[in-house]
Amino acid sequence: MVGGLPVWVATARFDRGIGIGTKSGLPTHHIVPDVDAERAYILQSLQVAQPHFVRVVDAQLGHNATGDGFFTDGQAAVLNLESLNQ
């Protein structure tokens, strides 16, 4: 709750395919390296012109547990969904 109002938190990424994990041998998913692109797609889909951004983590460049490369600017968009309907 923020100011007595409920807050919804979400994360998204684009899965580009499935495969077998290199370490676990179990089915897994593979991601698109630009994890911020999905955030941009969601903001565009909601027609948010001026989102507010907050830094969640430092900008990162690395690999996930399945070996897929990724990069992010480390920011999250904060939206007031009630204002989207106006």
C-alpha positions, 0 to 999 in steps of 0.5 A: 500500500502507498498512501493507503492505496493498493500497488500492483507490481509486474515484470515482463520479458519477451521469450524468444523460444524454448529449449533444454537448460544447459545445467538442469537438462529440463525444459526452459525458455530463452529470452530476448537480450533487451529486457527493456524492450518489453517495458517499452512495448507495454508503455506503447500499448497503453499509450503512455507518453510520459511514464515516470521511471525509478531505478530498481537496480544498476544498469546490467549486462550479463547472462541468465541461468540458462546462458542467454545474454541480457541487458537492462537500464535497471529502471521500472516504469511507475504508472497511475492506471486511473489516469490512463482512462481519462 
